Amino acid sequence: MYDALHGRLTDHHRFLLELHLGQWDALDASIRVVDREVDARVNRMDAEARADKARFSDLIGLRESIPGVSKLSALSILS
């Protein structure tokens, strides 16, 4: 590893880097797909909400206003 970080990149190192970067890209793409699906479902729930009930996106926003609570955490809490 020391050699790879100091300019001695071998074919083996390149192979491993390409492998890991491919895995990273695949996981990143999967996360983007899941995020789009979650957003679509939240939008659908908001559209179907009754007038006398809070919208799901508003509930997410309220939880996000708590210090340290991200959108993902807020969604998890509500789920």
C-alpha positions in Angstrom: 0.0 0.0 0.0 2.9 2.4 0.8 4.3 1.9 -2.6 1.0 2.6 -4.3 0.6 5.9 -2.5 4.1 6.9 -3.4 4.1 6.5 -7.2 4.8 2.8 -7.5 1.4 1.8 -8.9 1.5 -1.8 -10.3 -1.0 -3.5 -12.5 -2.3 -5.3 -9.4 -2.9 -1.9 -7.7 -4.7 -0.6 -10.8 -6.8 -3.8 -10.9 -7.9 -3.3 -7.3 -8.5 0.4 -7.7 -10.7 -0.2 -10.7 -12.6 -3.0 -8.8 -13.2 -0.8 -5.8 -14.2 2.3 -7.9 -16.7 0.1 -9.8 -18.2 -1.1 -6.5 -18.4 2.5 -5.3 -20.1 3.7 -8.5 -22.6 0.8 -8.3 -23.5 1.6 -4.7 -23.7 5.3 -5.4 -26.1 4.6 -8.3 -28.2 2.3 -6.1 -28.4 5.0 -3.4 -29.6 7.6 -6.0 -32.3 5.1 -7.2 -33.5 4.6 -3.6 -33.5 8.3 -2.9 -35.7 9.0 -6.0 -38.1 6.3 -5.0 -38.4 7.6 -1.4 -39.0 11.1 -2.7 -41.7 9.8 -5.1 -43.5 8.0 -2.3 -43.4 11.0 0.0 -44.8 13.1 -2.9 -47.5 10.6 -3.4 -48.4 10.5 0.3 -48.5 14.3 0.3 -50.9 14.3 -2.7 -53.2 11.7 -1.0 -53.2 13.4 2.4 -56.5 14.6 3.7 -56.9 18.4 4.2 -57.2 18.0 8.0 -54.0 16.0 8.3 -50.3 17.1 8.2 -48.4 16.4 5.0 -45.7 13.8 5.3 -43.1 16.3 4.0 -44.1 18.8 6.6 -43.6 16.2 9.3 -40.1 15.3 7.9 -39.3 19.0 8.0 -40.3 19.4 11.6 -38.0 16.5 12.6 -35.2 17.9 10.5 -35.4 21.1 12.5 -34.1 19.1 15.5 -30.3 19.6 15.8 -28.5 16.5 14.5 -31.5 15.0 12.7 -30.9 14.6 9.0 -33.6 14.0 6.3 -32.7 10.3 6.4 -33.0 10.2 10.2 -36.4 12.0 10.0 -37.7 9.6 7.4 -36.5 6.7 9.5 -38.2 8.1 12.7 -41.5 8.6 10.9 -41.3 5.2 9.2 
